[in-house]
Amino acid sequence: MKRIVFLMCSPTYFTVDYEINPWMHKHDQVNVAKAKQEFLRLKTLYLRLGCKVFSLAPVKNLPDMVFTANGAVVHNKTALISNFRYAQRRAETSVFKHWFRQHGFCVVSLPRSAILEGQGEAFFVNGHIFAGYGFRANRASHMVLARTFGKPVISIKLVDPRWYHLDTCFCPLKDGIVLYYPGAFDAASRSLIKTLTAQAIPVTKKEALDFVCNSVPIGNTLVTGARPSSITISRLKKIGYAVRTVALTEFKKSGGGARCLTLSL
């Protein structure tokens, strides 16, 4: 198996200084020491599972840069750098662009009209790119995705702001199989997911609120900050997965889980 490589960013400056999704509340502040412990446990587990982890240096006043998955869509040494919807995150763009250039990637920028927040909204599945829109991305970005990576884009509409990024409610597994929460999508998108994947495994609303879909598959292990139900664990076991849970309670205060903290390179 090809070695899995991730980009992560320490939560040195991680706080909830603003509210740009329904999970964020300035009165519910982050315990930074606890966040650092949770982050280290997640990173350590990745290393134990044989992954290579690059570190992006944290930047003061960019608290959400810890969610590196939002920084770019990366495939075959090409990085399509994000255009963030909210002003509070837009300064991250130049930081990610610089890192990818320094590490030998072909860097592609989005036009101003195209809003896309990296791997948070785009996954390669079954020969397609499944791309979300509705809250933090627009369909104009999907044309750029198709042009940049040379694959057909399946546009998936998100309809509930609690699942504001595709990666909060859609998790690609192996062999074209996905884990997803049906209630996060409109009817047409649910149909596309079921039709164009090898298998679409649904999770309950309770599991989705726990960010079960915001998980990271590594070989035959699914790393998550959530606790899947016994039914979901059984379904995952049938396709060869064991579940490893790492508590990520502090990051949930900003609407993030394991996948948000982890950009696949």
Backbone hydrogen bonds, N-H to C=O, Kabsch-Sander energy under -0.5 kcal/mol:
donor,donor_aa,acceptor,acceptor_aa,energy
6,F,52,K,-2.7
7,L,263,L,-2.0
8,M,54,F,-2.5
9,C,66,V,-0.6
10,S,56,L,-0.5
12,T,10,S,-0.7
14,F,11,P,-1.4
17,D,15,T,-0.7
20,I,18,Y,-0.5
24,M,21,N,-1.5
28,D,25,H,-2.1
29,Q,27,H,-0.9
32,V,30,V,-1.0
35,A,31,N,-2.6
36,K,32,V,-2.5
37,Q,33,A,-1.7
38,E,34,K,-2.7
39,F,35,A,-2.7
40,L,36,K,-2.3
41,R,37,Q,-2.2
42,L,38,E,-2.0
43,K,39,F,-2.7
44,T,40,L,-2.8
45,L,41,R,-2.1
46,Y,42,L,-2.1
47,L,43,K,-2.2
48,R,44,T,-2.3
49,L,45,L,-1.7
50,G,47,L,-1.5
51,C,46,Y,-2.4
52,K,4,I,-2.6
54,F,6,F,-3.1
54,F,52,K,-0.5
56,L,8,M,-3.2
57,A,55,S,-0.5
62,L,59,V,-1.7
65,M,62,L,-1.6
66,V,63,P,-0.8
67,F,64,D,-1.9
68,T,66,V,-1.7
69,A,260,C,-1.9
70,N,67,F,-1.9
71,G,68,T,-2.3
73,V,80,L,-2.1
74,V,72,A,-0.5
75,H,78,T,-2.3
78,T,75,H,-1.4
79,A,106,C,-2.9
80,L,73,V,-3.0
80,L,78,T,-0.5
81,I,79,A,-0.9
81,I,108,V,-2.6
82,S,71,G,-2.0
83,N,116,L,-1.7
84,F,82,S,-0.5
89,R,86,Y,-1.7
90,R,86,Y,-0.6
90,R,87,A,-0.8
92,E,89,R,-1.9
93,T,90,R,-1.3
95,V,91,A,-0.8
96,F,92,E,-2.5
97,K,93,T,-2.5
98,H,94,S,-2.2
99,W,95,V,-2.1
100,F,96,F,-2.5
101,R,97,K,-2.1
102,Q,98,H,-2.4
103,H,99,W,-1.2
104,G,101,R,-1.5
105,F,100,F,-2.4
106,C,77,K,-2.9
107,V,105,F,-0.7
108,V,79,A,-2.8
114,A,111,P,-1.8
115,I,113,S,-0.6
116,L,83,N,-1.5
116,L,114,A,-0.5
119,Q,69,A,-1.6
119,Q,72,A,-1.5
120,G,69,A,-0.9
120,G,117,E,-1.2
121,E,118,G,-2.4
123,F,130,F,-2.2
125,V,123,F,-0.7
125,V,128,H,-2.6
128,H,125,V,-2.2
129,I,152,P,-2.6
130,F,123,F,-2.8
130,F,128,H,-0.6
131,A,129,I,-0.7
131,A,154,I,-2.7
132,G,121,E,-2.3
133,Y,156,I,-1.7
134,G,137,A,-2.0
136,R,164,Y,-0.7
138,N,115,I,-2.2
141,S,138,N,-1.1
142,H,139,R,-0.7
143,M,139,R,-0.9
144,V,140,A,-0.9
145,L,141,S,-2.2
146,A,142,H,-2.2
147,R,143,M,-2.0
148,T,144,V,-2.8
149,F,145,L,-2.4
150,G,146,A,-1.7
154,I,129,I,-3.1
155,S,153,V,-0.7
156,I,131,A,-3.3
156,I,154,I,-0.5
158,L,133,Y,-2.7
158,L,156,I,-0.5
159,V,184,A,-2.4
160,D,184,A,-0.6
163,W,160,D,-2.1
164,Y,162,R,-0.6
166,L,120,G,-0.6
167,D,120,G,-2.4
168,T,165,H,-1.6
169,C,166,L,-1.7
170,F,166,L,-0.9
171,C,179,L,-3.5
173,L,177,I,-3.6
177,I,174,K,-1.9
178,V,199,Q,-2.7
179,L,171,C,-2.6
180,Y,201,I,-2.5
181,Y,169,C,-2.2
184,A,181,Y,-1.8
185,F,182,P,-1.8
186,D,157,K,-1.3
190,R,186,D,-2.3
191,S,187,A,-2.0
192,L,188,A,-1.9
193,I,189,S,-2.5
194,K,190,R,-2.2
195,T,191,S,-2.1
196,L,192,L,-2.8
197,T,193,I,-0.7
198,A,176,G,-2.3
199,Q,176,G,-0.9
201,I,178,V,-3.3
201,I,199,Q,-0.6
203,V,180,Y,-1.8
208,A,204,T,-2.5
209,L,205,K,-2.5
210,D,206,K,-0.9
211,F,208,A,-1.5
212,V,207,E,-2.1
214,N,211,F,-0.7
215,S,213,C,-1.5
216,V,223,V,-3.1
218,I,221,T,-3.5
221,T,218,I,-2.1
222,L,242,A,-2.9
223,V,216,V,-3.0
223,V,221,T,-0.6
224,T,244,R,-2.4
233,I,229,S,-2.6
234,S,230,S,-2.1
235,R,231,I,-2.3
236,L,232,T,-2.6
237,K,233,I,-2.4
238,K,234,S,-1.8
239,I,235,R,-0.8
239,I,236,L,-0.7
240,G,237,K,-1.6
241,Y,236,L,-2.8
242,A,220,N,-2.4
244,R,222,L,-2.6
246,V,224,T,-2.8
248,L,225,G,-0.6
252,K,248,L,-1.3
253,K,249,T,-0.6
253,K,250,E,-0.6
254,S,251,F,-1.5
255,G,252,K,-1.7
256,G,251,F,-2.0
258,A,214,N,-0.6
259,R,214,N,-1.7
261,L,257,G,-1.4
262,T,259,R,-1.6
263,L,7,L,-2.1
264,S,262,T,-0.6
265,L,5,V,-2.9
